[in-house]
Amino acid sequence: MKEYRPIHVLFFLLLTAVILLPLVYFTPKDGFNVFGINISFMTWEHLLNPVKQEHKNLDFLNGININDNLDQDFLKTVNSDSISLGLPTKDTVLAVKSKTKIHMNGISKASLFSFFSELSSASKKNKKINICHYGDSQIEGDRMTAFIRQRLQTQFGGAGPGLIPTINAYNTISFKQQYSSNFKRKILFGKDKLHNNKYGIMLSSAIFEIDSSSARKGIPTEAWITINPSPVAYSRCKVFNDLSVYYNSCNSHCSIEIYNNEQLLSKDSLISDGQPHVFKWNFSSTPKNLKIVFKSTDSPIINAVSLEGDIGVQMSNIAMRGSSGTSFGAVDFGSMSFMHNTLNTQLIILQFGGNSVPYFKDSSAVRNYAYRFKKQIEYVKSCSKNAAIIVIGPSDMAQYKEGIYSTYKFLPYCVEQMKKQSLIAGASYWDLYDAMGGRNSMFAWVKNGLAGKDYVHFSNKGASKASQLFYNALISAYKQWENNKISINKKVDDIKE
């Protein structure tokens, strides 16, 4: 065996350096693209000045209260004897300081202020208003929505979790659900779709498989759903007294039975004209074990079940794992607009962008995505003419590159373009990326237990922090509307005098 002396090792290292140093010196910052594969080397700049991991200061989050103390303090100002399912009767809205703002232009400001007007008067007029919170996996499991819903229902009234998918595919903190094995989920943004796209506003629905041999004999097939309040849900979410079942494409007789703890409360039939409809039922108190049974020889499309209070704010979590938010335009207009009109939808939150960020190759891809997203906003607006729209852009997302976790290259530009196109479409925009601390903030969120090790998704605590940041911005805009209204009224009074 040949013996290697230290001089040989030194010569080998020098030869390696001679070969690699020119490669490092002339390597582009973004590496080489070879047959569609990106090959990166340490650049000369990074060799001389190694990149260090940035540690963002998150002290601004220390003042973000995510406990129930805010709710309890507010409830002390309310006459509990006059609360209907937690509906406050005093015109009390807690003033909060917001680190960020909701960006608006003239059109979106008028739309959002109109929502605030409806929000403030819902309790006085004994009516309900609906809010839909759409998003990707960042809101999955009702994590962000549940916190915002609790805050809104505490300050403006309302109860219940709102719309629930017929088949809820994700674990959630807000309710417990089971369903019969013959119920099959149909999803617009997946492989198993409806042939007529009549998904309604959930973008997912369900049908139950029919026993064909029994159907030929005229014997209906039975399918069922059970829903129970979750013990870990927020207080307002645990109570409800109104049930709504949204359905369409019912072309044959279909019976519906409502049970609580196996006691039959109602037996009725769905309307079998093929059009979108809603079946409603009212409870004297929150059912502990709600069961809905369908029986038919031909399954209708069950769009959603809604559990609500009698008045106030209803807020629905509509999570779409893996979605970029560009599927809305494929939903049947009639089924979507029917549900929005019936629910009195006054606000729609669209929280997307994160699923597209890792795949952007250049700036034109970002602009194309933002433009496509604008078209989705326009379609959603056409289906819900009375609703204001707030777009929540992507959070900071980090990738491990050159020894550190850093923000995806095109994420800031994506935020910029989504904000631009949202305002053009008449929507407001809230910048979650900026609220977190901007570029390279995700590393600090992970380090502080506010986000997961994937450097993409919030932890439950982080989701609550992010939700409170959004709520603060929303209430700050609400106070702006309120002050504007007071100013206008004062001017009118001055003119009268």
KATAZI-V511356 format. One record per residue. N is the residue number from 0. PHI is phi in whole degrees, -180 to 180 (NA if undefined). NEAR is the number of other ideal C-beta (glycine too) atoms within 12 Angstrom. Layout:
BEGIN
((N:PHI:NEAR) (N:PHI:NEAR))
END
This chain:
BEGIN
((0:NA:3) (1:-74:5) (2:-93:8) (3:-99:11) (4:-94:10) (5:-55:10) (6:-65:11) (7:-68:13) (8:-63:13) (9:-62:13) (10:-63:14) (11:-64:15) (12:-65:15) (13:-65:14) (14:-63:13) (15:-63:14) (16:-65:16) (17:-63:14) (18:-75:14) (19:-83:18) (20:-60:20) (21:-62:12) (22:-65:21) (23:-65:23) (24:-64:19) (25:-97:14) (26:-70:23) (27:-64:17) (28:-59:19) (29:-95:17) (30:83:21) (31:-103:17) (32:-107:13) (33:-119:9) (34:52:7) (35:81:8) (36:-107:9) (37:-85:17) (38:-116:14) (39:-115:19) (40:-129:24) (41:-62:22) (42:-83:24) (43:-61:19) (44:-63:16) (45:-72:21) (46:-67:18) (47:-80:12) (48:-130:11) (49:-56:14) (50:-75:19) (51:-106:14) (52:-64:20) (53:-83:21) (54:-113:19) (55:-71:27) (56:-85:17) (57:-106:30) (58:-60:13) (59:-64:23) (60:-80:28) (61:-62:12) (62:-89:17) (63:-86:31) (64:-87:25) (65:-111:33) (66:-91:17) (67:-82:18) (68:-59:13) (69:-60:28) (70:-66:29) (71:-65:17) (72:-60:17) (73:-67:31) (74:-64:26) (75:-64:16) (76:-90:20) (77:-112:27) (78:-75:14) (79:-65:17) (80:-68:8) (81:-106:14) (82:-88:28) (83:-104:27) (84:51:35) (85:83:39) (86:-89:38) (87:-70:36) (88:-113:23) (89:-92:22) (90:-82:19) (91:-119:21) (92:-126:31) (93:-65:31) (94:-80:17) (95:-131:27) (96:-91:19) (97:-114:27) (98:-73:29) (99:-125:31) (100:-135:27) (101:-88:45) (102:-80:28) (103:-140:32) (104:-112:20) (105:-59:12) (106:-69:21) (107:-69:32) (108:-65:26) (109:-61:18) (110:-68:35) (111:-68:41) (112:-65:30) (113:-64:26) (114:-62:40) (115:-61:36) (116:-62:25) (117:-66:31) (118:-62:40) (119:-70:31) (120:-103:22) (121:-59:35) (122:-68:35) (123:-70:19) (124:-98:17) (125:51:16) (126:-131:25) (127:-113:40) (128:-125:41) (129:-110:43) (130:-123:44) (131:-108:46) (132:-110:45) (133:-90:48) (134:-178:47) (135:-88:37) (136:-66:29) (137:-63:46) (138:-108:44) (139:-58:36) (140:80:30) (141:71:41) (142:-64:38) (143:-79:46) (144:-61:45) (145:-59:39) (146:-68:44) (147:-64:47) (148:-60:48) (149:-60:39) (150:-64:40) (151:-66:49) (152:-70:48) (153:-67:39) (154:-88:39) (155:-123:48) (156:91:44) (157:121:46) (158:-159:42) (159:87:48) (160:-83:47) (161:81:48) (162:-70:47) (163:-126:46) (164:-61:40) (165:-57:41) (166:-123:32) (167:-87:37) (168:-82:29) (169:-122:27) (170:-61:18) (171:-140:34) (172:-85:31) (173:-100:44) (174:-164:40) (175:-115:26) (176:-139:33) (177:-135:20) (178:-153:30) (179:-68:26) (180:-66:13) (181:-86:23) (182:-77:33) (183:-123:26) (184:-79:30) (185:-119:35) (186:-134:32) (187:-66:36) (188:-97:34) (189:-142:21) (190:-87:9) (191:-90:17) (192:-109:24) (193:-81:31) (194:-74:14) (195:-109:24) (196:59:28) (197:-89:38) (198:-86:45) (199:71:51) (200:-88:45) (201:-86:46) (202:60:45) (203:-148:40) (204:-146:45) (205:-150:41) (206:-130:38) (207:-109:36) (208:-71:21) (209:-96:26) (210:-75:21) (211:-63:13) (212:-66:11) (213:-70:18) (214:-61:20) (215:-65:13) (216:-94:11) (217:82:15) (218:-94:15) (219:-73:26) (220:-92:31) (221:-103:28) (222:-140:34) (223:-146:30) (224:-134:37) (225:-120:29) (226:-136:39) (227:-128:26) (228:-61:31) (229:-87:25) (230:-66:14) (231:-98:18) (232:-72:32) (233:-63:38) (234:-57:28) (235:-68:43) (236:-75:44) (237:-77:32) (238:-116:33) (239:-163:43) (240:-137:30) (241:-118:34) (242:-118:38) (243:-131:36) (244:-117:43) (245:-95:43) (246:-151:45) (247:-153:40) (248:56:36) (249:-89:33) (250:-111:20) (251:-133:24) (252:-60:22) (253:-137:38) (254:-86:27) (255:-134:39) (256:-124:29) (257:-114:33) (258:-123:25) (259:-135:25) (260:52:16) (261:70:16) (262:-91:15) (263:-71:17) (264:-101:24) (265:-154:24) (266:-134:17) (267:-148:23) (268:-131:22) (269:-77:35) (270:-75:22) (271:-105:22) (272:-108:17) (273:83:21) (274:-91:21) (275:-71:36) (276:-146:32) (277:-136:31) (278:-99:34) (279:-120:26) (280:-149:29) (281:-118:21) (282:-104:27) (283:-75:13) (284:-152:18) (285:-62:33) (286:-68:32) (287:-84:21) (288:-144:21) (289:-81:38) (290:-132:31) (291:-117:46) (292:-117:31) (293:-112:42) (294:-139:32) (295:-163:35) (296:-96:27) (297:-153:28) (298:-68:38) (299:-76:42) (300:-90:42) (301:-96:49) (302:-79:48) (303:-173:47) (304:-117:45) (305:-122:43) (306:-115:45) (307:-139:47) (308:-81:42) (309:-79:31) (310:-147:31) (311:100:45) (312:-91:47) (313:-114:45) (314:-131:51) (315:-109:50) (316:-94:42) (317:-125:53) (318:-88:40) (319:-131:39) (320:-57:26) (321:82:25) (322:-85:33) (323:-96:34) (324:81:46) (325:-114:33) (326:-108:33) (327:-59:41) (328:-63:25) (329:-87:23) (330:-77:41) (331:-57:31) (332:-60:26) (333:-62:25) (334:-68:38) (335:-74:43) (336:-66:26) (337:-60:28) (338:-68:42) (339:-62:38) (340:-66:24) (341:-65:31) (342:-80:40) (343:59:30) (344:-69:41) (345:-115:38) (346:-148:47) (347:-125:47) (348:-106:47) (349:-114:47) (350:-113:47) (351:-142:48) (352:116:48) (353:-62:42) (354:-74:32) (355:-93:34) (356:-53:38) (357:-66:23) (358:-105:21) (359:-69:29) (360:-98:19) (361:-156:16) (362:-68:17) (363:-67:14) (364:-65:22) (365:-65:32) (366:-65:22) (367:-62:23) (368:-63:36) (369:-62:40) (370:-68:22) (371:-61:27) (372:-66:43) (373:-59:34) (374:-64:24) (375:-68:38) (376:-59:41) (377:-63:24) (378:-70:27) (379:-59:42) (380:-62:31) (381:-68:24) (382:-88:33) (383:-142:38) (384:-61:22) (385:-93:24) (386:-95:39) (387:-82:41) (388:-127:48) (389:-118:46) (390:-96:47) (391:-107:47) (392:-75:49) (393:-67:51) (394:-76:51) (395:-65:45) (396:-135:44) (397:-118:39) (398:-123:23) (399:-86:18) (400:-149:23) (401:55:23) (402:85:13) (403:-137:20) (404:-96:32) (405:-137:26) (406:-61:35) (407:-55:34) (408:-53:26) (409:-96:31) (410:-64:40) (411:-59:29) (412:-70:29) (413:-63:42) (414:-59:41) (415:-60:25) (416:-72:34) (417:-65:46) (418:-62:36) (419:-60:24) (420:-71:33) (421:-64:46) (422:-66:30) (423:-60:22) (424:-79:33) (425:90:31) (426:-100:43) (427:-88:41) (428:-138:47) (429:-116:44) (430:-95:37) (431:-66:46) (432:-58:38) (433:-69:32) (434:-63:38) (435:-73:44) (436:128:34) (437:81:26) (438:-55:24) (439:62:32) (440:-84:37) (441:-60:46) (442:-58:31) (443:-68:30) (444:-64:41) (445:-66:32) (446:-60:24) (447:-94:24) (448:75:19) (449:-99:34) (450:-149:34) (451:-81:24) (452:-71:16) (453:-79:21) (454:59:34) (455:-131:31) (456:-100:34) (457:-70:41) (458:-76:27) (459:-60:26) (460:-66:24) (461:-65:38) (462:-62:38) (463:-67:33) (464:-62:37) (465:-63:48) (466:-65:44) (467:-68:37) (468:-61:45) (469:-66:46) (470:-61:45) (471:-60:35) (472:-66:35) (473:-66:39) (474:-69:33) (475:-62:28) (476:-67:36) (477:-62:34) (478:-65:26) (479:-63:23) (480:-62:30) (481:-63:23) (482:-66:18) (483:-64:20) (484:-65:21) (485:-63:15) (486:-63:14) (487:-65:16) (488:-62:14) (489:-64:14) (490:-64:13) (491:-63:12) (492:-64:11) (493:-63:10) (494:-65:9) (495:-63:8) (496:-70:7))
END
